[in-house]
C-alpha cells in the first residue's frame, strides 16, 4: 500500500516531535539535577546529648531508687547476656544495677527492683533456692534469662514450683519446630517449622531442649512442636515443651526462658514483651526507621570478569546498569523501599581490573533519579587491610571532578580494631553514621564519637533463616527499627549458585512479601535519615502518668525533633489524643508521631460503643 507524500511528511513530523520531546525531557531532567549533590547532607543532625543511666552500685545508698525504677541484673555485664540486658535498659531509659552474687542484694537496703534478671550461671541453685523463693514472696518479680543444666535442677522441687514447672518429662527432646504465639512480639503468630521442601533451608533454631511441662497458673508464649511419633501419647502431649512462659505467684511474676534466646538481639524484644505482659499498658520511645542497605553497589571495576561473563554473558558494569538496578527499582516501588547504596571502587584488590571513571556519572544519575543515598563501602576481600583499602580508594575518589559527598559508610568488621582504625582516618570521619555487621558486643544503636553514630545490621535479605525472623520481630517490637543488608560482592564473586543474582533477588523479594510485611507501618528511610532519628531517640527522655482513662506523656531533650512512641494496651483503644497522631501497628499496638512535648491520650475499651 502506497502512502501519499503529505501523509509521509505528517508521520515524519509526528515521529520527530515525539523524539524531540523524549530527548528534551531527558535534557531538562539532567540539566535541572545535580546528581553529585547529596540532599541528605542537608538533613540536620541533633547534637550528642544522650540520656544517661544512673550508675547504681549495690553498696551505695538506694534511698532514691526504691520504687521499682531500676533493673537488678545477676550476671556478668561483659557477657553476651549482660550486653543484651544493658542495651535494653539503655533503650528503654531504665537504670540498672549489676551484681555477680545474690548475697550482695538486700531488699531492706536496696528496695524492690522492677525486675531481678538472672543469668543462671551466676546463681547457686544448691544453696540459694531458699533465698530466691523468699525474694519472690516479698514481691520481687524475676526473669530467668536461661535455665541451668538438667542435673542441677532435676531434684530441686522448690525451684521447679517457683518456675511453674509441673514435671520434667525429658531432660532432652528433639522438637520439630517452634511456635511463637500472637500478642507477644510484633508480627503475630509464627510457626517455625518447614511445611515445604524449599523451606527447610530456613530452619536454624536449636531443636534440642529439655521438656518442661508447665502447671496451672502459667501462661506460655513460645513452645516446641513435637514429631508425629508422639501423637498417640495423650499424657505426654498434654502440653508441648515450654520455651518461654510466665508463672503468676501471689506477690510476684516469674518469667522463664528455656534455651539460648537471650544472648543475642532477639532478647531485646523478648524483654519488652515481658514488661508489656505485666503492665495495664506500655508506652515507650522507638526510632521508626527501616533501612535497606545495598553494599558494594555500584562496583566500579570489572572484577572476576572471566567467571562473571560465563554466568551472565556480560561484564559487571553493564549488568549493574541493565539488570541489577532496574530490578531493585521495581522492588523499591512495590514495597516503598529507600535504598542506601554503598559504592566501592573495588572489592577484591588482588584482581587486576582497575576501577572505571566512565561509569561513575552514569551510575550516579541512575541512583539519583530514584533518590537513593550513596555511601562508601569499606568492605573488602581478604589480603588487604582497611588502611590499605582506604588509601587506594582515596586516590580513585580524588580523581573524580564532581564526586558525591557521602554522609554514611559501611564497615564489615573483618578484623578486631577495624572500627577504631576507620575512625582515625579523615576520609572516613567525613561521614555522620556508620553501619556495620551485627556483633552482640556492640550496641545496635549508639554514638561512637560526638559526631558519628553506629547502626548495626539487624537483618540480611539473603538466606533469611527462622532465627532471623525471630530477631526481626524482636527488634521491631523494642525499637521500631530494621537495618537490612543486601551484598552485591556476592554476585560479583559467586561461591555457589545461591550467590547468583536471580537467586539473591528472589530470596529478597520473597522475604519482603512474608517476613517484612507486618512492619510496613514503620517509615522507610535512608541511613542518614535514620541517623537523625537515632540521635533523637538516644538523646530524649520522657515520663508519663495515668489518671482514669487519660495518659499524659512528657518528652524532654528532643531539640524540636520529631519523635515516635509505641503504645501497647490490653483491650483498650485510642479514643482521642492531642499533641500527636497515630497509626495502628496491630491489635492493641499503636505508633504515635509526636508534634508536641506534651501528649494526652484518652483510652476506651475496645468493645465500647462509640
Order of alpha helices (4+ residues) and beta strands (2+ residues): alpha-beta-alpha-beta-alpha-beta-alpha-beta-alpha-alpha-beta-beta-beta-beta-beta-beta-beta-alpha-beta-beta-alpha-alpha-alpha-beta-alpha-beta-alpha-beta-alpha-beta-beta-beta-beta-alpha-beta-alpha-alpha-beta-alpha-beta-beta-beta-beta-beta-beta-beta
